[in-house]
Amino acid sequence: MSLGSRLRELRRANKLTQKEVARNLEIDNTTVSKWEADIYEPNADTLDKLATLYETSVDQILGRKSSALHSKLQAVQKMKNDSALNEQSADSETKGGRAFFGGADKYTEEELAIADAAAKAAIEAYRKGKARAQKNDQK
């Protein structure tokens, strides 16, 4: 999908007209039309403004896939905000659920979330590498 197509879809998903987008960005509405027709492309500053307007990321506008670690960090953040999981985690901590050098209380919640995401990403990479090696051995 082209940049212009993504911009058109995002604008429509946000129920905005080209004129409304242009007004928000303080530009001419023909510029928005030309972006969506893939005649022109917005510059970096304008891409940032579009991402803010459409409540998305510049990477998504550009059609980039988010990294696995970024996705995992987002999942960890969602889990941190889940009250049921937080209650379960609090219960497990009082029963000695986390085992870190020096104790879990030595780390911030953000550091614990990063460690968890990194561990999961490492395990996933290990499994993929092992599967790839097995596949190559079978050839």
C-alpha positions as CSV (number, residue, x, y, z in Angstrom):
1,M,0.0,0.0,0.0
2,S,1.3,3.4,-0.9
3,L,1.9,6.3,1.5
4,G,-0.9,8.2,-0.1
5,S,-3.3,5.3,0.4
6,R,-2.4,5.0,4.0
7,L,-2.9,8.8,4.5
8,R,-6.3,8.6,2.9
9,E,-7.3,5.6,5.0
10,L,-6.1,7.3,8.2
11,R,-8.0,10.5,7.3
12,R,-11.2,8.6,6.6
13,A,-10.8,6.4,9.7
14,N,-10.7,9.7,11.7
15,K,-13.7,11.0,9.8
16,L,-11.9,14.1,8.5
17,T,-12.1,15.8,5.2
18,Q,-9.0,17.0,3.3
19,K,-10.0,20.5,4.2
20,E,-10.1,19.7,7.9
21,V,-6.7,18.0,7.8
22,A,-5.3,21.0,5.9
23,R,-6.8,23.4,8.4
24,N,-5.3,21.4,11.3
25,L,-1.9,21.4,9.7
26,E,-2.2,25.0,8.5
27,I,-1.5,24.1,4.9
28,D,-3.5,24.3,1.6
29,N,-6.0,21.5,1.1
30,T,-4.6,20.8,-2.4
31,T,-1.4,19.6,-0.7
32,V,-3.4,17.0,1.2
33,S,-5.0,15.9,-2.0
34,K,-1.6,15.6,-3.7
35,W,-0.2,13.5,-0.8
36,E,-3.2,11.1,-1.1
37,A,-2.7,10.9,-4.9
38,D,1.0,10.1,-4.3
39,I,2.1,13.2,-6.2
40,Y,3.9,14.8,-3.2
41,E,5.0,13.4,0.1
42,P,4.9,15.2,3.5
43,N,8.2,16.2,5.1
44,A,9.3,14.7,8.4
45,D,7.9,17.6,10.5
46,T,4.5,17.2,8.8
47,L,4.6,13.4,9.2
48,D,5.0,14.0,12.9
49,K,2.0,16.4,12.9
50,L,-0.1,13.8,10.9
51,A,0.8,11.1,13.4
52,T,-0.4,13.3,16.3
53,L,-3.6,14.3,14.4
54,Y,-4.4,10.6,13.6
55,E,-3.2,9.4,17.0
56,T,-0.7,6.9,15.5
57,S,3.0,6.7,14.8
58,V,5.1,7.9,12.0
59,D,6.2,4.3,11.5
60,Q,2.7,3.2,10.9
61,I,2.0,6.1,8.5
62,L,5.1,5.0,6.6
63,G,4.0,1.4,6.6
64,R,6.9,0.2,8.7
65,K,6.3,-2.9,10.9
66,S,7.0,-2.3,14.5
67,S,9.8,-4.2,16.0
68,A,9.2,-7.3,18.1
69,L,10.7,-5.7,21.2
70,H,8.5,-2.6,20.8
71,S,5.4,-4.9,20.4
72,K,6.5,-6.8,23.5
73,L,7.0,-3.6,25.5
74,Q,3.5,-2.5,24.5
75,A,2.1,-5.9,25.7
76,V,4.0,-5.6,29.0
77,Q,2.6,-2.0,29.4
78,K,-0.9,-3.3,28.8
79,M,-0.3,-6.1,31.4
80,K,1.0,-3.5,33.9
81,N,-2.3,-1.6,33.5
82,D,-4.4,-4.8,34.0
83,S,-5.7,-4.6,37.6
84,A,-6.4,-8.4,37.8
85,L,-2.8,-9.1,36.8
86,N,-1.5,-6.5,39.2
87,E,-3.4,-8.2,42.1
88,Q,-2.1,-11.6,41.1
89,S,1.4,-10.2,40.9
90,A,1.2,-8.6,44.3
91,D,0.0,-12.0,45.7
92,S,2.9,-13.9,44.1
93,E,5.4,-11.3,45.4
94,T,4.4,-11.8,49.0
95,K,4.8,-15.6,48.5
96,G,8.3,-15.2,47.1
97,G,7.3,-15.3,43.4
98,R,10.1,-13.2,41.9
99,A,13.7,-14.2,42.2
100,F,16.2,-11.6,41.3
101,F,19.7,-11.0,42.5
102,G,19.3,-8.7,45.5
103,G,15.5,-9.1,45.6
104,A,12.8,-7.8,43.4
105,D,12.4,-4.7,45.5
106,K,15.7,-3.4,44.2
107,Y,14.2,-2.9,40.7
108,T,11.6,-0.4,39.4
109,E,8.5,-1.7,37.7
110,E,9.8,-0.3,34.4
111,E,13.1,-2.3,34.9
112,L,11.1,-5.4,35.7
113,A,8.9,-5.0,32.6
114,I,12.0,-4.4,30.4
115,A,13.7,-7.5,31.9
116,D,10.6,-9.5,31.2
117,A,10.2,-8.3,27.7
118,A,13.9,-8.9,27.0
119,A,13.8,-12.4,28.4
120,K,10.7,-13.3,26.3
121,A,12.4,-11.8,23.1
122,A,15.6,-13.8,23.8
123,I,13.6,-17.0,24.2
124,E,11.7,-16.3,21.0
125,A,14.9,-15.6,19.1
126,Y,16.5,-18.8,20.5
127,R,13.5,-20.9,19.5
128,K,13.5,-19.4,16.0
129,G,17.2,-20.0,15.6
130,K,17.0,-23.5,16.8
131,A,14.1,-24.2,14.4
132,R,16.1,-22.7,11.6
133,A,19.1,-24.8,12.4
134,Q,17.0,-28.0,12.5
135,K,15.4,-27.1,9.2
136,N,18.9,-26.6,7.7
137,D,20.1,-29.9,9.1
138,Q,17.2,-31.7,7.5
139,K,18.2,-30.4,4.0
